[in-house]
Amino acid sequence: VPLSLLLILLYYIVTVLKTIAGGFLFSDYDPASFNSIIVFVRSVGLVVLWIAANWLVCTLLGGKGKLKEIIIVTCYSLLPLILEGVIHIILSNVLLPVEASFLSILSTIGLIYFGFMLVIGMLKIHDYSMGKFIWTALISVAAMAIIIFLIIMLIILLQQFGGFVVTIVTELLS
């Protein structure tokens, strides 16, 4: 698990560096509008969300993988994306805009290899057939959407409650 946490940290760092330190010809980086929290949510947040949703779904549908194993498989699967990000940072500072297709090919290969490692790992730890894995993966994606919806609803509810408390305090003090 410590190595998995290191890999997810490296994935976040590489994602930030890909945005900041990538070649200016291939990046739309604007220092005034850059927000590392958004990058954190888009990278680490999605991984954590996948881990939680997959664990919830596979626990209900007879998956044999434990939470620790799901964390390890998912984070180890990020290795191709980390390597792709490092190579992308280096090449984007060297290549010309007409050679951008090399970066697209590199990105596609990294994503395909990530998906392949994730699928094989999930098949192995949950002891699923391919059909059952596809079914549970689709349900996991739906669970991710439900979790995001509930988080948004909770944030809205807390904002409204905070406004209510401020209004009551203001009325009591005046």
SULNOR-V76973 format. One record per residue. N is the residue number from 1. D_FIRST is the distance of its C-alpha to the first C-alpha in whole Angstrom. Layout:
N&D_FIRST ; N&D_FIRST
//
This chain:
1&0 ; 2&4 ; 3&5 ; 4&5 ; 5&6 ; 6&9 ; 7&10 ; 8&11 ; 9&12 ; 10&14 ; 11&15 ; 12&17 ; 13&18 ; 14&20 ; 15&21 ; 16&23 ; 17&24 ; 18&25 ; 19&27 ; 20&29 ; 21&29 ; 22&30 ; 23&34 ; 24&36 ; 25&38 ; 26&35 ; 27&33 ; 28&35 ; 29&33 ; 30&35 ; 31&34 ; 32&36 ; 33&34 ; 34&31 ; 35&28 ; 36&25 ; 37&24 ; 38&25 ; 39&23 ; 40&20 ; 41&21 ; 42&22 ; 43&18 ; 44&15 ; 45&17 ; 46&18 ; 47&14 ; 48&14 ; 49&17 ; 50&16 ; 51&13 ; 52&15 ; 53&18 ; 54&17 ; 55&16 ; 56&19 ; 57&21 ; 58&20 ; 59&20 ; 60&23 ; 61&24 ; 62&23 ; 63&20 ; 64&18 ; 65&14 ; 66&12 ; 67&11 ; 68&7 ; 69&9 ; 70&10 ; 71&7 ; 72&6 ; 73&10 ; 74&11 ; 75&9 ; 76&10 ; 77&13 ; 78&14 ; 79&15 ; 80&18 ; 81&19 ; 82&18 ; 83&20 ; 84&23 ; 85&22 ; 86&23 ; 87&26 ; 88&27 ; 89&27 ; 90&29 ; 91&31 ; 92&32 ; 93&34 ; 94&36 ; 95&37 ; 96&40 ; 97&40 ; 98&42 ; 99&39 ; 100&36 ; 101&36 ; 102&34 ; 103&31 ; 104&32 ; 105&31 ; 106&28 ; 107&27 ; 108&28 ; 109&26 ; 110&23 ; 111&23 ; 112&24 ; 113&22 ; 114&19 ; 115&20 ; 116&21 ; 117&17 ; 118&16 ; 119&19 ; 120&19 ; 121&15 ; 122&16 ; 123&19 ; 124&18 ; 125&15 ; 126&18 ; 127&21 ; 128&23 ; 129&26 ; 130&26 ; 131&29 ; 132&26 ; 133&23 ; 134&26 ; 135&27 ; 136&24 ; 137&23 ; 138&26 ; 139&25 ; 140&22 ; 141&24 ; 142&26 ; 143&24 ; 144&22 ; 145&26 ; 146&27 ; 147&24 ; 148&25 ; 149&29 ; 150&28 ; 151&26 ; 152&29 ; 153&32 ; 154&30 ; 155&30 ; 156&34 ; 157&35 ; 158&33 ; 159&36 ; 160&39 ; 161&38 ; 162&38 ; 163&41 ; 164&43 ; 165&42 ; 166&43 ; 167&46 ; 168&47 ; 169&47 ; 170&49 ; 171&52 ; 172&52 ; 173&52 ; 174&55
//
